[in-house]
């Protein structure tokens, strides 16, 4: 393993210290230096598997040259989404048509990297083969999984995590037992400054024993200390154990005692909730990942749970540690621990509401996607990008539900098509095509929603260079657009037709198709992305033909409309092609300003293609000014993105030629040795550091 100290990855910041687990932590750290490359932490829900994995991962970060990456799997409803969930967390943006598992294998093959796959038990059928394939392809990969079941992969190291140590009743050092320490710390959070005399510490130890040292049970119990004393908590738990005694009798002897403690504590917490809180707990279980108050109102409110009451009920569930509050720059968000979500889901099924609540969930996120689509070309674009990013797990869950047997495939078409900007503009082309193709197969009848999905699928295929699929989508969209006589659809059809011709080596015919389409006029939000993509390609064609003055004029006109509507995504395209045109005219300062503006916007949106092309443009401008070393470093930074995408310069001949010319100039100016050193520095920079360097005006 490499010993670099640059810490790369996506681990969350730990807000509490881990109590105990010294032996288990040491074992995980030893595993990292051993021959096995997969370790699965198993144990009952709520035992602290995830917390241990995150603590170990944090300590292991300096060991892995290419980072430590957390993949939370509990929001996934379908196993075939697993490769996309892994890829989403990595700096990976492959635009090819290869299966995502193959893309992942290639990306990881030369890297030294640790994956944390958290909460795998519901995906073991697909998780085991996926992990096995990745480990086989990537000798430098290690996987640390948390699951209630093993993954059954050859060479898998398994460590069963048991509850924290609890003291004996007569132990004079009871206060130092791990379970008691955790309970005391969490109690202090619920009741700051809680003072305990010797008798109080004894009661705390007794409560920790009653909870069998299970961390989740301790968290739930500690949250109640604002309402009742430790003694009252113990009495309530004793009553609950007695109530459940006969029903638990059958499982005693075949399950560890803490399984009963977990059921008892969660059931007790449920019993102590008011009826409205219990109902909200059950209904919140349909959310995947995090959710906001607006979603709670839309999905959970009815005559049984009036909307005005929901914020207060949600706050009560936060106070009781049933729901976790997560403040973000975009507003308050919430999530529920997996074990508590499962309890709520069981209760929801018991109430007979699961199908209805999942239907409401799908309706809400479909409506939200339509709102985002309409608002995409507006000043709210970045805010909608951040919001859809935060809700991505819920969009996945909604799509999987709509695509399920007996459900409305047309709803999946509308949802997947409305999310075109997420798939196309924000680096999720692979996953977008996965859902779009499923939705198109499911609902073959002509409709407005199908036409939008056809265009979105074809637009992604264009970026992937998949001309066969582009041709299929173009043949369907063109007659539908002509029959509808809809100018917006006609522009979308021109995008696919002209894009196909351009990639087929027929630039003159492509230009004619574009020029026949009314792309310079606004026809509403339905296909707003298509018109600006056509505009971008047309300007690019001008630059390729050496028509730099026409390219500058067209880019300026495009930029003006983007400024008028408040868009940044399409404006970044205008800046990029405007920069190409300015470079062709020798106006290097102007070209550099456009290149930096394009890169800044594309970085905000995580548009990997835009990042790669913008950095290459800045490198060409820099080489033209005689700064060979800086140009070489920029090429190295850009190469990181192209490596992640999987196709250098997207395979576009003009972009490849420009990149080769840039390298030639930089080598002539800097010399081969200095060039290689600077290029390697750019390749080894973190991408964030590289972007800062590229955006710095020299």
Secondary structure in CASP SS format (residue, H / E / C, confidence):
PFRMAT SS
TARGET T0000
AUTHOR 0000-0000-0000
METHOD secondary structure of the structure
MODEL  1
X C 1.00
X C 1.00
X C 1.00
X C 1.00
X C 1.00
X C 1.00
X C 1.00
X C 1.00
X E 1.00
X C 1.00
X C 1.00
X C 1.00
X C 1.00
X C 1.00
X C 1.00
X C 1.00
X C 1.00
X C 1.00
X C 1.00
X C 1.00
X C 1.00
X H 1.00
X H 1.00
X H 1.00
X H 1.00
X H 1.00
X H 1.00
X H 1.00
X H 1.00
X H 1.00
X H 1.00
X H 1.00
X C 1.00
X C 1.00
X C 1.00
X C 1.00
X C 1.00
X E 1.00
X E 1.00
X E 1.00
X E 1.00
X E 1.00
X C 1.00
X C 1.00
X C 1.00
X C 1.00
X C 1.00
X C 1.00
X H 1.00
X H 1.00
X H 1.00
X H 1.00
X H 1.00
X H 1.00
X H 1.00
X H 1.00
X H 1.00
X H 1.00
X H 1.00
X H 1.00
X H 1.00
X H 1.00
X H 1.00
X C 1.00
X C 1.00
X C 1.00
X C 1.00
X E 1.00
X E 1.00
X E 1.00
X E 1.00
X E 1.00
X C 1.00
X C 1.00
X C 1.00
X C 1.00
X C 1.00
X C 1.00
X H 1.00
X H 1.00
X H 1.00
X H 1.00
X H 1.00
X H 1.00
X H 1.00
X H 1.00
X H 1.00
X H 1.00
X H 1.00
X C 1.00
X C 1.00
X C 1.00
X C 1.00
X C 1.00
X C 1.00
X C 1.00
X C 1.00
X C 1.00
X C 1.00
X H 1.00
X H 1.00
X H 1.00
X H 1.00
X H 1.00
X H 1.00
X H 1.00
X H 1.00
X H 1.00
X C 1.00
X C 1.00
X C 1.00
X C 1.00
X E 1.00
X E 1.00
X E 1.00
X E 1.00
X E 1.00
X E 1.00
X C 1.00
X C 1.00
X H 1.00
X H 1.00
X H 1.00
X H 1.00
X H 1.00
X H 1.00
X H 1.00
X H 1.00
X H 1.00
X H 1.00
X H 1.00
X H 1.00
X H 1.00
X H 1.00
X H 1.00
X H 1.00
X H 1.00
X C 1.00
X C 1.00
X C 1.00
X E 1.00
X E 1.00
X E 1.00
X E 1.00
X E 1.00
X E 1.00
X C 1.00
X C 1.00
X C 1.00
X C 1.00
X C 1.00
X C 1.00
X C 1.00
X C 1.00
X C 1.00
X E 1.00
X E 1.00
X E 1.00
X E 1.00
X E 1.00
X C 1.00
X C 1.00
X C 1.00
X C 1.00
X C 1.00
X C 1.00
X C 1.00
X C 1.00
X C 1.00
X C 1.00
X C 1.00
X C 1.00
X C 1.00
X H 1.00
X H 1.00
X H 1.00
X C 1.00
X H 1.00
X H 1.00
X H 1.00
X H 1.00
X H 1.00
X H 1.00
X H 1.00
X H 1.00
X H 1.00
X H 1.00
X H 1.00
X H 1.00
X H 1.00
X C 1.00
X C 1.00
X C 1.00
X C 1.00
X C 1.00
X C 1.00
X C 1.00
X H 1.00
X H 1.00
X H 1.00
X H 1.00
X H 1.00
X H 1.00
X H 1.00
X H 1.00
X H 1.00
X H 1.00
X H 1.00
X H 1.00
X H 1.00
X C 1.00
X C 1.00
X C 1.00
X C 1.00
X H 1.00
X H 1.00
X H 1.00
X H 1.00
X H 1.00
X H 1.00
X H 1.00
X H 1.00
X C 1.00
X C 1.00
X C 1.00
X C 1.00
X C 1.00
X C 1.00
X C 1.00
X H 1.00
X H 1.00
X H 1.00
X H 1.00
X H 1.00
X H 1.00
X H 1.00
X H 1.00
X H 1.00
X H 1.00
X H 1.00
X H 1.00
X H 1.00
X H 1.00
X H 1.00
X H 1.00
X H 1.00
X H 1.00
X H 1.00
X C 1.00
X C 1.00
X C 1.00
X E 1.00
X C 1.00
X C 1.00
X E 1.00
X C 1.00
X H 1.00
X H 1.00
X H 1.00
X H 1.00
X H 1.00
X H 1.00
X H 1.00
X H 1.00
X H 1.00
X H 1.00
X H 1.00
X H 1.00
X H 1.00
X H 1.00
X H 1.00
X H 1.00
X C 1.00
X C 1.00
X H 1.00
X H 1.00
X H 1.00
X H 1.00
X H 1.00
X H 1.00
X H 1.00
X H 1.00
X H 1.00
X H 1.00
X C 1.00
X C 1.00
X C 1.00
X C 1.00
X C 1.00
X C 1.00
X E 1.00
X C 1.00
X H 1.00
X H 1.00
X H 1.00
X H 1.00
X H 1.00
X H 1.00
X H 1.00
X H 1.00
X C 1.00
X C 1.00
X C 1.00
X C 1.00
X C 1.00
X C 1.00
X H 1.00
X H 1.00
X H 1.00
X H 1.00
X H 1.00
X H 1.00
X H 1.00
X H 1.00
X H 1.00
X H 1.00
X H 1.00
X H 1.00
X H 1.00
X C 1.00
X C 1.00
X C 1.00
X E 1.00
X E 1.00
X E 1.00
X E 1.00
X E 1.00
X E 1.00
X C 1.00
X C 1.00
X E 1.00
X E 1.00
X E 1.00
X E 1.00
X E 1.00
X E 1.00
X C 1.00
X H 1.00
X H 1.00
X H 1.00
X H 1.00
X H 1.00
X H 1.00
X H 1.00
X H 1.00
X H 1.00
X H 1.00
X H 1.00
X H 1.00
X H 1.00
X H 1.00
X C 1.00
X C 1.00
X H 1.00
X H 1.00
X H 1.00
X H 1.00
X H 1.00
X H 1.00
X H 1.00
X H 1.00
X H 1.00
X H 1.00
X H 1.00
X H 1.00
X H 1.00
X H 1.00
X H 1.00
X H 1.00
X H 1.00
X H 1.00
X H 1.00
X H 1.00
X H 1.00
X H 1.00
X C 1.00
X C 1.00
X C 1.00
X C 1.00
X C 1.00
X H 1.00
X H 1.00
X H 1.00
X H 1.00
X H 1.00
X H 1.00
X H 1.00
X H 1.00
X H 1.00
X H 1.00
X C 1.00
X H 1.00
X H 1.00
X H 1.00
X H 1.00
X H 1.00
X H 1.00
X H 1.00
X H 1.00
X H 1.00
X H 1.00
X H 1.00
X C 1.00
X C 1.00
X C 1.00
X C 1.00
X C 1.00
X C 1.00
X H 1.00
X H 1.00
X H 1.00
X H 1.00
X H 1.00
X H 1.00
X H 1.00
X H 1.00
X H 1.00
X H 1.00
X C 1.00
X H 1.00
X H 1.00
X H 1.00
X H 1.00
X H 1.00
X H 1.00
X C 1.00
X C 1.00
X C 1.00
X H 1.00
X H 1.00
X H 1.00
X H 1.00
X H 1.00
X H 1.00
X H 1.00
X H 1.00
X H 1.00
X H 1.00
X H 1.00
X H 1.00
X H 1.00
X H 1.00
X C 1.00
X C 1.00
X C 1.00
X C 1.00
X C 1.00
X H 1.00
X H 1.00
X H 1.00
X H 1.00
X H 1.00
X H 1.00
X H 1.00
X H 1.00
X H 1.00
X H 1.00
X H 1.00
X H 1.00
X H 1.00
X H 1.00
X H 1.00
X H 1.00
X H 1.00
X C 1.00
X C 1.00
X H 1.00
X H 1.00
X H 1.00
X H 1.00
X H 1.00
X H 1.00
X H 1.00
X H 1.00
X H 1.00
X H 1.00
X H 1.00
X H 1.00
X H 1.00
X H 1.00
X H 1.00
X H 1.00
X H 1.00
X H 1.00
X C 1.00
X C 1.00
X H 1.00
X H 1.00
X H 1.00
X H 1.00
X H 1.00
X H 1.00
X H 1.00
X H 1.00
X H 1.00
X H 1.00
X H 1.00
X H 1.00
X H 1.00
X H 1.00
X H 1.00
X H 1.00
X H 1.00
X C 1.00
X C 1.00
X C 1.00
X H 1.00
X H 1.00
X H 1.00
X H 1.00
X H 1.00
X H 1.00
X H 1.00
X H 1.00
X H 1.00
X C 1.00
X C 1.00
X C 1.00
X C 1.00
X C 1.00
X C 1.00
X C 1.00
X C 1.00
X C 1.00
X C 1.00
X C 1.00
X C 1.00
X H 1.00
X H 1.00
X H 1.00
X H 1.00
X H 1.00
X H 1.00
X H 1.00
X H 1.00
X H 1.00
X H 1.00
X H 1.00
X H 1.00
X H 1.00
X H 1.00
X H 1.00
X H 1.00
X H 1.00
X C 1.00
X C 1.00
X C 1.00
X H 1.00
X H 1.00
X H 1.00
X H 1.00
X H 1.00
X H 1.00
X H 1.00
X H 1.00
X H 1.00
X H 1.00
X H 1.00
X H 1.00
X H 1.00
X H 1.00
X H 1.00
X H 1.00
X H 1.00
X H 1.00
X C 1.00
X C 1.00
X C 1.00
X H 1.00
X H 1.00
X H 1.00
X H 1.00
X H 1.00
X H 1.00
X H 1.00
X H 1.00
X H 1.00
X H 1.00
X H 1.00
X H 1.00
X H 1.00
X H 1.00
X H 1.00
X H 1.00
X C 1.00
X C 1.00
X C 1.00
X H 1.00
X H 1.00
X H 1.00
X H 1.00
X H 1.00
X H 1.00
X H 1.00
X H 1.00
X H 1.00
X H 1.00
X H 1.00
X H 1.00
X H 1.00
X H 1.00
X H 1.00
X H 1.00
X H 1.00
X H 1.00
X C 1.00
X C 1.00
X H 1.00
X H 1.00
X H 1.00
X H 1.00
X H 1.00
X H 1.00
X H 1.00
X H 1.00
X H 1.00
X H 1.00
X H 1.00
X H 1.00
X H 1.00
X H 1.00
X H 1.00
X H 1.00
X H 1.00
X C 1.00
X C 1.00
X C 1.00
X H 1.00
X H 1.00
X H 1.00
X H 1.00
X H 1.00
X H 1.00
X H 1.00
X H 1.00
X H 1.00
X H 1.00
X H 1.00
X H 1.00
X H 1.00
X H 1.00
X H 1.00
X H 1.00
X H 1.00
X H 1.00
X C 1.00
X C 1.00
X H 1.00
X H 1.00
X H 1.00
X H 1.00
X C 1.00
X H 1.00
X H 1.00
X H 1.00
X H 1.00
X H 1.00
X H 1.00
X H 1.00
X H 1.00
X H 1.00
X H 1.00
X H 1.00
X H 1.00
X H 1.00
X H 1.00
X H 1.00
X H 1.00
X H 1.00
X H 1.00
X C 1.00
X H 1.00
X H 1.00
X H 1.00
X H 1.00
X H 1.00
X H 1.00
X H 1.00
X H 1.00
X H 1.00
X H 1.00
X H 1.00
X H 1.00
X H 1.00
X C 1.00
X C 1.00
X H 1.00
X H 1.00
X H 1.00
X H 1.00
X H 1.00
X H 1.00
X H 1.00
X H 1.00
X H 1.00
X C 1.00
X C 1.00
X C 1.00
END
